[in-house]
Amino acid sequence: MKIKLRKFNAEDAYLLKKYQFHQMDMNEIKDIIAPLTDVVSYCTKAR
């Protein structure tokens, strides 16, 4: 599985609000976002 990195945009924010925030609390969201930010920071350091 290839992870395509791109900038987080307004459409992403809208979809997050629409589909996820009403189903999850902030802790669940942080658990999902934290690994993603780790991957992004690892990739940017590796360059």
C-alpha positions as CSV (number, residue, x, y, z in Angstrom):
1,M,0.0,0.0,0.0
2,K,1.4,3.3,-1.1
3,I,0.8,6.4,1.1
4,K,0.4,9.5,-1.0
5,L,1.5,12.6,0.9
6,R,-0.2,15.8,0.0
7,K,-1.3,19.0,1.7
8,F,-4.3,18.8,4.0
9,N,-6.9,20.9,2.2
10,A,-10.3,22.4,2.9
11,E,-12.1,19.4,1.3
12,D,-10.3,17.0,3.7
13,A,-11.4,19.2,6.6
14,Y,-15.0,19.2,5.4
15,L,-15.0,15.4,5.0
16,L,-13.4,14.9,8.4
17,K,-16.1,17.0,10.0
18,K,-18.9,15.4,8.0
19,Y,-17.9,11.8,8.4
20,Q,-15.8,11.4,11.5
21,F,-16.3,14.1,14.1
22,H,-19.9,13.1,14.8
23,Q,-18.9,9.4,15.2
24,M,-15.7,9.8,17.3
25,D,-14.5,11.7,20.3
26,M,-11.3,13.7,20.3
27,N,-9.2,10.9,21.8
28,E,-10.1,8.6,18.9
29,I,-9.3,11.3,16.4
30,K,-5.9,11.9,18.1
31,D,-5.1,8.2,18.0
32,I,-5.7,8.3,14.2
33,I,-3.9,11.5,13.5
34,A,-0.8,11.0,15.7
35,P,0.6,8.1,13.6
36,L,-0.1,10.0,10.4
37,T,1.9,13.0,11.7
38,D,4.7,10.7,12.8
39,V,4.9,9.3,9.3
40,V,4.9,12.7,7.7
41,S,7.6,14.0,10.1
42,Y,9.7,10.9,9.4
43,C,9.4,11.3,5.7
44,T,10.4,15.0,5.8
45,K,13.4,14.2,8.0
46,A,14.5,11.4,5.7
47,R,14.9,13.8,2.7
